[in-house]
């Protein structure tokens, strides 16, 4: 049986394999394993791609978010508002600082953070709001920026949105954003990697210092930091893939449009809810997430997997229903939109190299599974 993976990393590697060999040879010859020319070049190139002034490469996306929060003044005892329907790392980075996550619900259609709910959750201890740019499209930061109190920063979780924009604005432009280069992301490394992007020189300098044991020079430690640095070999991978990212994102958009057309019948008869792109968004389709109605989602995923189709679930439980954040004291019913979506969502295979025939097979199998 021919497998259709959720993400085809082998196909992505084949496109850059020769270029990577040459790049790895450069790093090995120079022994530039931490930092070095490749890292500096990637930081410049990704900043330009992201329409921001500064990019600081770090070890992973979770560290990137923690560093962006720390650079925004978040500390022990502060509150950080974030959506309940996000990967656990958004809340984990907050908790690791010693701050308290304050969760809010999502919008029922796009599943992006509800900006009014976020504004309502702001209190005296709130230091930051973290809109999550989910599945490849941007949450509404403009309304937050216009209405948040002056002492509350916006720290964008852009781990799934490399190349996305909203109303012409890229994540981090005019503010600060964290992203992840986990291998399955639109821009994926060959291991863990991440970055903080910002237009603010002071924030970039602080992130760079915090990620390098608190200083930018050897044995000089100006603040209490930790170790989170991007290595040269990962920078080689990221540079090669970045040069192809705009084209790859365009291919994802074409594939998403094909799914929309192929699944229109299932949506019309109420069996599926298709993903919605919010007005003003340029979506990069990190994931194509549908919601199953009138069927057991887990059973549907099982049937697809049995047919060799790599369907998955992002994410099976909102943050407040995970044991790790049970201490928040929020049970089922606290965030109905997030909970409704989590019970019904499934992600279909989507990657730049997916073919029309593969998508047709996915849709045929999904149609059978819903009968």
N, C-alpha and C positions, 0 to 999 in steps of 0.2 A: 504493500500500500504506500503510495506517495504521500509523504507528510507535508502539511502546510503549516509551518511554524507561526507562532504569534509574532515573532520578530526574527528575521533571517539574518543573523550575524555573519554567517558564512558568505552569503552573497555580498554583504557590505565589505567584508575583508578582501574578497577577490578583486574589488575595484581599486584597492589601494595597496595591494600586497607588495608590488615592486617598489613603489615609492617609499613604503615603510622600511624595506630592507636598506635602502640607501640612507634614510634618515637615522635608523638605528646604528648603522656603521659610523655616521658622523658623531653621534653621542658617545659610542663606545671608544672611538679614537680620541676624543677629547676628555673622556671620563667625566663628562658633565652630567652626573646622575641626579643631582638635586639642583634645581634652578638651571642657570646657564643660558646660552644663546637661544636654544629652541623654546624654552619657557618664555623668555622675554619676547621673542618673535610672536609666539601664540598669543600672549597677552595683548600685544599691539593689534594683532589681526582680529581677535575676538572683540576688543573694544570698538574697533572700526565697524565690524559687522553689526554690533549691538547698538550703534549710534550713541555711544557714551565715551567719556574722556578716559576712563580708567578701568582696567581689568586686573584683578589679583588672582592668580591661580592658586588653588589650595588642594588639600588631599582628597576631599569628597564633598558632596552636596550638603550633608548634615553639618559638617564643620563650617561650610560657607554660610549657611543660615545662622548658626550660632555667632560667627564672627561679624556678620552684618548686624545682628541684634546688639552685640556688645559695642560695636562702633557707633550704634545709634543711641547708646546710653542706657540700655536695658541691663538691670542688675538684680541682685537678690531682693526678693520681696515685691518686685514690680509685677504688673499684670500685662499680658500680651493677648490681644484679641485675635482669634484665628478660626477658620471654619472647622466644623466637626467632620466634614467629609474630605479628609486629606490623608496622605500617607503619614504614618506615625512619626516620621522624622520631624515634621513641622512642630508638633507638640514636644517631641523629645529634645530638640535643640533648645526650645524655650525652658524646659524643665532643667536641663543640664546647667543652665546659667543660675538656677535658683529662683527663676520667675514662675509665675502661675499662669498656665493657659486658661483663657476665658473663651469658651467655645460658643459659636453662633451657627445658625442654620444656613443652608444654601438656597438659592433660587430654584423653584421647582422645574424650570425648563432647561436652562443652561447648566445647572448644578454648580455654578460659580457662587462664591460667597455673597450673601445678601448684604449690600452696603448699608441699608437702613438698620438691619439687625446688628451689624458691627458698630454703627454709630450709637445705637441704643445701649450697647454693652460697655461703652467707654465710661470709666469711673475715675475717682481721684487717684487711684494707684496705676492707671493705665499709662504705659510708657510707649507702646507700639501696637500697631495693627498690621497683621500679616495676611494680605490677600494672596490666595494661592491661584496661580494661573494654570488651571486644571486641564489635563488631557490635550493641551496644545493651544488653548486660547486664553486671553487675558481677562482677569477680573476687572471690575470697575474701580480704578484708582482715582479717577478724576473727581467723582462725587465725594470720596473720602478726603481727598486733598482740599476740596473746597469747604468742607464742613467740620473737619477734625479740629479740636483745640490745638493751639500753637505748640504745646509741649508734647504732643503725641506724634511719633514718627511713623511713616509707612515704610515697612520692610517687605519687599516683594519676594515671594517664593516662586521663582521662575524655573524650577527644576525640570518642568515639562514643556517649556515654551521657547526653545532656542529658535529665533527668527520670527516669532509672533509679534504682533503689534495691535494696539487698540487706538482708534482715531489718530493713526499715524505715529503713535508714541510707543517706543520699545521699552521693555522692562529695565528699570534702573535709570532711565533717562530723567534727569532732574531730581533723582532720589537715590535709592540703593536697592539692589536686588541680589539674590543668591541663586545660583544654578548648579545643577548636577550633571556630570558627564559619565554617569553610570553606563555600562556598555549598551543597555537597551534604549537609551535616550536617543533623540533625533541626532544629537552630536554626542557620540559615545566613545569613551576611551576603551582601553583593553585592561581595565581594572577600575578601581575607584579614582575619581578626580572630580574637582568642582572649581567654582570661581565666584568671586564677588565683583559686581560691576556697578559703577557709580560715576556721576559727574563731579563729585565732591573730592577735591584733592586731600583734604584733612581726613575724611573717612577712609579713603584708599590707603593713605599712609598708616593709619591706625590698624586697619585690617592686616596690612603687610607686616607690621610689627607684632601684633598679637599672634599671628600664624607662625612667627619665627622666634618663639620663646621670648617675645616681648621687646624685640629690638631689630634693627636693620643692619647692625654691624656685629661681628663676632665678639662674644663676651660683653656686649653692651645690652643691658636689659632695662628699658625705661618703664615698662609696665609688666604686670604679671600675665604672661601669655602661655602658649602651648605650641606643640609641633604639628603643623598642618601645611605641608608644602607640596606643590606639584613637581613631579619628577620629569626629567628630560625625555625619557622614552615615551611617556604618555603625551607629552607635548608634541612629539613627532606624529603620533596617531591623530591627535586633535587637529593639527595643522592640515594634514592631508584630507581629513574628512570635512573640515571647515570650508575648504576650497570648493567642495561639492555640495555644501549644505543647502544653498538656495535652490539648486536644481532638485535635490532630494525632497525638500519640503514641497516643491511644486508637484512632484510625482505623488506625494502623499495626498495632496489636495485633489488630484485627479482620481486617485483610488477611492477617496472618501465620497466623491461625487458619484462614482460608479456604484458604490454600495447604496447610496441614497436612492438611485434609480432602481437597482435590483431588489431592494427591500421595500419599495413603495407599496406593493400589494399587501405585505404583512402589516405594514403600518396602517394602511387604510382599513383593514378589517379588525384593528385593535389588538393584534397579537404582539406588536412591538412598538416601543417609543424610540424614534430615531434621535440621534444627537442634534442639538440646536446650537447654531453659531450666533452669539450675541451681536447686536447691531454695532457696526464699526470695527469688528474684529477681523484681522487677518489670521486665520487658524492655520496651525502647522501640523495638526493631526498626529500628535504623539500616540494617541490611542483613538480607536473608533469604538465607542461604548454605546450599546443599545440597552434598552430595558425590556425585559420579558413580562408580558401581562397574561394572566390566566394559565400559567404553567409554572412548574417547579424549576427555578433557575439552575440550581445545582444539578438536577437531572438532565437539563438541556445541555449544560456544559459537559457532563459525563458522556452524553451521546455524541457530541461533536468530537470530543477527545478520542472516543472509540473509533471514529471514522478517520482518525489521523489529522484532525484539525485542531490547531493549538489555540483554542479559545481559553480565556482566563477571566479572572474577576479582580477589578481594581476599584474599590477595596471592599472586602466582605463585611467589615464592621466599622462604623464611625468611631472616632477617637474615644468618645465617652463610653462606649460599650466594650472597650478593650480592658483587660485586667490591669494593665500598666497605669491607666488613668482612672481607675475606679475610685481613687481618693477624691476625685472632684465631686463625687456624690450625685452624678447625673445618670438616671436610669432611662430605660426605653420610654419614648414619648417626649423626651426633652427637645429633640430636633426632628420633627416628623418628615420633612422633605429629605434630609440626609438619610434617615432610616429607611424610608420608602425606596429610595434609589439603591441603597446598599443591598437590600433584599432581592432586587430585580436585575441589577446590572450584569452585563457580560461584555468582555472585550473581544472583538473579532480580529483575526490576523490582518495586520496592516504594516507594510514596509515599502520603501520606494520601488523595490524590484517586483512587487506582487503583480501577477498577470491577470488579465480579464478572465481567463479560464479558471485560474485559482479562485478568484472571487465568486465566480458562478458556482463552483463546487461548494464553497463555504455556504452560499445562500441556499443551494439545494439541500444541503445537509441540515441547515438550520430550519428550513421549511418542514422537512421530515420530522425533526426533533420536536417541533411545536404541534404536531398533529395529535 
